[in-house]
Amino acid sequence: MNVITIVVSSLISFIVGYFSTVWISKQAKKRGFIGKDINKINKPEVPLMG
């Protein structure tokens, strides 16, 4: 395969994955799907995804 095709495909996949994770996290928090992170000292609230 062409190296440029592989690089562009990887970059697009990373960008889509990153922004969809951020969006899903915000939606989960907005809808109340949150829980405490029991593995951290200060127990921050984190979104639950399922």
C-alpha positions, 0 to 999 in steps of 0.5 A, spaced: 500 500 500 501 507 499 505 510 505 501 516 504 494 512 504 496 509 511 498 515 514 492 519 512 487 513 514 491 512 521 490 520 522 483 520 520 481 514 525 485 517 531 481 524 530 475 521 529 476 516 535 479 522 539 473 527 538 467 521 539 470 519 545 470 527 548 463 527 545 460 521 548 464 523 555 460 530 555 453 526 553 454 521 559 456 526 564 450 531 562 445 525 562 447 523 569 451 517 567 457 518 572 460 515 578 466 516 582 473 513 580 475 509 586 482 507 584 484 515 585 485 518 592 481 524 591 475 520 588 473 524 582 467 523 578 468 520 571 463 518 566 460 511 565 459 508 558 456 502 560 
